[in-house]
Amino acid sequence: MSIWILAVLLLAILALAGWRQGGILASFSFGGILFGALLATLIGKIFHPILPHVGASNPITAWAIAPLCGFILVSIIFTAIGFKVNRQVEVFYKHKAGELRHAMWRRLNTRLGICVGLLNGAAYFILISFVIFNLTYLTTQVAVADGQPFTIRTANTLGHDLQTTGMSRVAAAVGTLPPNYYKFADLSGFLMQNPKTAQRLADYPGFTSLWERDDMQGLVTDGTLTNALASGTTISDILKEQPVQDFLKNKDLTKVVQDAFETNLDDLTTYLQTGKSAKYNDKIIGHWEPNIGVTLAWWRQGEPNVQAKEMAAIRALWTKAYEQTVVIATGDHQLFIKNFPIFKAQPKQAPSVEEQNWKGDWSVDDGTNYTLHANFNGQDKFMSATADDLRMSAKDGKTLLIFDRAD
């Protein structure tokens, strides 16, 4: 019902506007609607660098507003031309033609304006239906929590009426948005409808290096944001979070994240549904924690003369030193070694331990053999490693470290 109310209102308003404008100006307005719809995206690119300086710093908002600005600009140009033509015709009939011809012209112009105004109303209704159809493709999927904003509820009501009245077929026939829009909408809807997959999203191998970036820590460590899906938070509430606002204002970072999502979108969708990635299937990818018991067992084989008391002291030292150590191998071949202990001998005292964070990369030699390269303060470290589903071994010179998968 609401969609027909909207249609009647548009037709009535535009018919009245056509009656006031006249046939010439209404016709130019119709041309502005047609050409504005065709050129909105192209002309809208002009406004992309301008919008952030006038308050539209959110890239999502700027993406949506830019075509609208392009449409308005084209419509204004056609209206301005229409005013000039209408003025010249009006001057002719008012000052150069007789009163009878002038009166007949005015009657024809106003009646023709009503007809063209109805045509303008129909065109606007179809364009608005197109906007509603594509907007609600996203909002109906993500609006799963209670207490949705009035605008979202209104849009979803209009979208439902579009579907039930069959006008959705007309809206779909107008055109489509970029394919990634629909994929991102499906992904957003899947996450909102399945909040338990949020952890799976965080573990996706293609995004691990993103979470390790310094400029992403505000998002990663924000407790309210990380628990948003589980707590039933709405999309509008998420967008209001300060870390999200800061992220959206950072153009370089948003471009990096956008590229990461676009590159992995199909594989990510499959991963969220199945927990398996066809794209990132190297055994070494993941989080690894040291297994001190097995590591020392291997070390003991090369040191058979070590006394039990000394072995216990070494075990206690290593267990504490490697307690916080984590090795992260990402899907894009980056390597992060966190809290890696460096032992420093001290005379007549137990060695001191300095924890360091190393960064580097990894490469695969064959199916299960890898080369790990890490750097800290200009110092490079190379290790050979093997990995399977549950365990990784890394050899640094004579030292062999055994790791267990932590994810």
N, C-alpha and C positions, 0 to 999 in steps of 0.2 A: 504493500500500500504506500509506503513512504517514497518509493521510487516514482510512482505516478504523481504523488503530490509535488515532488521535485520537478517533474516534467511539466505539469500544469503551471506551476509558478514561473518557470523559465519561459514558457511560451507566452504567458500573459505579460510578463515584464518586457520581454523583447518585442512583442507586438505593440505594446504601448510606446516603447522607445522608437520603433519604426514609424509609428504614427507621428511622433514628435519630430523625428529626424527628416522624414521624407524618403522617397524611393532611392534617390541618388546616394545619399549618405548611408542608408541602410545597405545598399548594394556593395558599396566600398567596404563597409564593415564585414559583410559576408566574405568578400575577397580576402580581407585581413584574417578572418578565422581560418579559411582554407590554407592560405600560404603560411600563416603563423603556425598551424599544426604541422605542416610539412617541413618548415625551417626551424622549428623551436629548438631542436637538439643542436643543430649546426650553429645558429646564432647564439644559443645559450653558452657556447664555449667562450665567448667574449667575456661573459660575466664571471666565469670561474675564478680568475685572479682578483676580481673586484670584491666579490661577496664577503671574503674573510675580513675585509677592512670596513665593512658596514654592519658588522655584528653576526654574520653567518659563519662563525669559525668552525662549527661542526661540519665535517666533510659530508656527512649523510644529508644534513639540511641543505648544504650548498649544492649537492648533486641533484636534489629534488627541486630546488628553487631555480637553478640556472635555466632549464628549458622553459619554465614559466616566464622568466624575464625575457627570454628570446621571443616567446609568443606575444607578450605584451608589446615589445618593441616593434615587431612587424605590424601588429594591429594598430598601433599609434601612427605608424607611417601611412598605412592605408587610410586611416580616418582623417589624417591631415590632408592627404590628397583629395579625399572625398569632400572635405569642407571647402577646399579651393574650387573644385569643380561645381559643387552645389551653389557656392556664392556667385560664380560667373553666370550660371543658368538663371538664378534668382534675379540678378541684376538685369539680365536681358528681358525677362518677362515682365519685370516691374517697371522698367524705364523705356523699353523699346517696343514692346508689344502692347496691344490694346488691353483695356481693363477686362474685357470678356475673356480673351486668351489667357490673361494672367489668372483670373479666377478658375478657369477650366484647368489650367496647369497645376494650381495649388491643390485642387480637389483630386486630380490624378496622382500627384506626387504623394499626398498623404495616404490615399488608399493603397497605392503601390507599396508605400512604406510599411503598412500593416502586413501585407503579404510577405514581403522580404523579411520583416521582423520575425514573423512566424518561422521562416526558413532559418534565420539566425538562431532562434530559440532551439530548433531541432538540432542544429549543428553543435551548439553549446551542450545540449543534453547528451548527445552522443560522446563528445569529448570528455565531459564530466563522468559519464558512465565508464569510459576507458580508464580514467584515473581511479575511480572507486574499485573497479574490477582488479586492477593491478595492486592497489594499496591493500585491499582486503585479502589478496593472495598471501600476503605476509601477516597481517594483523589477526586473521582468523586462526592462524596456526600458532602464534605466540601468545594470544590472549587466553591462557589457560588458568591463570590465577584469578581469585575473586578481587573485586574492587578495582576493575579496570577504569581508566579515565573516561570521561564523557565522550571525548572525541573518538576514542577507539571503539566504544560501544555503538556510537552513532554510525561510524564507518562500517562496522560489521553488520549492523541492521540493514543499511543500504546495500551492502554486498549480498546479504541473504535474499533481499527482495529482487536484486538483479538476477539472481539464480532462479528464483521461483517464477519470475515473470518471463523468463527467456531472453531478457535484454543482455544477459552475459554473452550470448552469441554475437550480438551486435558489437559489444565492447571489445570482444576478442578479435573481431574482424577488422577493427581499426588498425591494429598493429601490435607489436610485442616490444617489451623492454629487452635489454641485453640478456642472453641466456644465464649469465652468472647471477643476475638478480633473482631468478626463480630458484637457482641452486642454493643461494645463500638463504632465501626464504625457507626452503625445505629444511636446510640444516638448522636454522634458528628454531623452527617449529619442532623439529625432532628433539633438540636439546631441552626446550621448554616443556615438552610433553613427556620426556624421559629424563628427569633431573639426575638420576643415578649415573647417567653417562657423562656427567661433567668431569668426573675423575678420569674417565677414559680419554676425554678430550685433552686433559692436562698431560696425559701419558703418551699422547700420539708422538711417534718418533720424529716426524717432520717439523714439530713445533718445539722440541726440547731446547734447541739453541736460542729460540725466542725468549723462553722463560728465564734463561741465564743472562740475558742482557741487563746491564745496569739500569738502563732507562725503562725497563719493564718491571722493576721490582715493586713500584708503587701499586701496580695492578696485581702482581703475583702474591704479595704479602698482605693485601687488604682483606681482613677477615669477613667483613660484611659482603664484599663482592664475591669471594670464593664460596660463600654459603648461600648466595642469592637464589640459585636454582632450587636448592633443597628446601629453602624457607618459603617458596612460592612467591618470590618478588616479581613484580611486573617489569616489563621492558622499560617503561618510563622511569621507574624507580632506579633501575640499573644505570640508565643514562644520566641521572642526576648525581650519581656518586662522584666525588671530587677526583679520584684517580682516573675514572673514565673520562671526565671532562678534560683533565690534563692530557690524557692520551690522545683524545680527538683533536686537541689543539696542536699536537706535535705532528706536523705534516710528514716529516721524514720517517718517523716511527710508524705512523699509520700506513704509509706507502709500503714499508717493509712487511708489516703484518698482512696487508691486503695481498701483496704478491705471494706471500707464503700460503695464504688460504686459497688463492686462485690456482696456484701451481698444484696444490694437493687436494683440491676440493672433492674430486671423485673418489680418490683413495681414502680420504678422511671419512666420507660418508659410509663407505664399506667398513672401515675400521670401527666406527662407532656402533655399527650394527652387529659386527661379528667378533670384534676384538683382535682381528688379524689384518696386517698391512701387506698387500702384495708388492708395494713399491719399496718398502724398507724392511727387507727380510734378512739382512746380514746378522749373523749370530751375535756379533759384538755389540750391537745397538742396545742400549738400555743403561740402567743404573747398577753398579757393582759395589759390593762391600767386601773388605778383606776377611778372609777366613784364616785367623791366626793359628788355629790348631793345626790345620793341614799344612800351612806355610812352614811352621816350625818343624813339623814332621819331616818335610822335604829337606829343610836345612840341617836337621839332626843327622840325616844320612851322610852328609859330607863332613860332619863334626862328631865322630863317634866317641871322642875322649871327653866331651863336655860332661861335667858332673851333674848329678840330679839337682843339687842345690843351686848351681849356677843356671841350669836350664829353667828352673822355676822362676828365678829372678828375671831371666830374659823374657819368659812368657808374660810375667806380670808387666814388665816395661813395654813390650810390644802391644799387649792387649790394650793398655791405657793410651799408648801413642797413636794407635790406628783406630781408636774408638769412633772418631768422627770422620774418618776418611771415606770418601765416596768418589768413584770414577764414573763419569757420565760420557758415553759415546753416543752422539746424536746421529740422526738420519742424514744430515747434510755433511757428514764426515768431520765434525768438530769434536774436540776432546776437552773435557773439564776434569781436573783432578783437584778435589777440594780437601783441605786440611791434611795435606800429605806431610808426614813427619820427617824432619831432618834431624838425625842424632848428632849431637856435638859432645865429644869426650871432654871430661873435666878431671883434673888430677884428684885421686882419692875420693871421688864422688860419683854418684850415678850419672850417666850421660843426661844432658839437658835436651829437651825436644823443642824444635821450632816448627810450627805448622805453616805450610805454604800452599797457596792456590796456584796451580799450574794450568795453562791453557795451551791448546795445540790442535792437532788433527790426527786422523788415523787413515790408513790405506789398507786395502786387502791385497794379500799376495796370492792366495788361492781361496778355496772355499772356507777354510777354518783358520788360516794363518794370516796374521795382521802385523803391521808395523805401527807403533804408537809414537807420536812425536809431540813432546810437550815443551813449553818454554816458561821460564820464570826469571824476570830481571835480566834478560839477555842470555841466560844460560839454557842451552838446549839439552834435552834428554830424549834418547831413542830407546825403545824397548820392542822386543819381539813378543808376540802374544798369540795364543790360541784360545778359541772360545767354542762352547756348545750351548745347548739350551739353558743349562743351569750353572755352568762354571767357566771361569776364565783364568788363565795363567799368563802372567807377564814377567818376562825375564829382563832385568836391568843389570847387565854385566854378569856377575856370578850370583846375584840375588834373584831368587824366584819367588814371586808373590802370587798367592792363590786368592781369587775373588769368587764370591757367590752372587748370583743375580738377586737384586733387591726389589725388582718390580715384577 
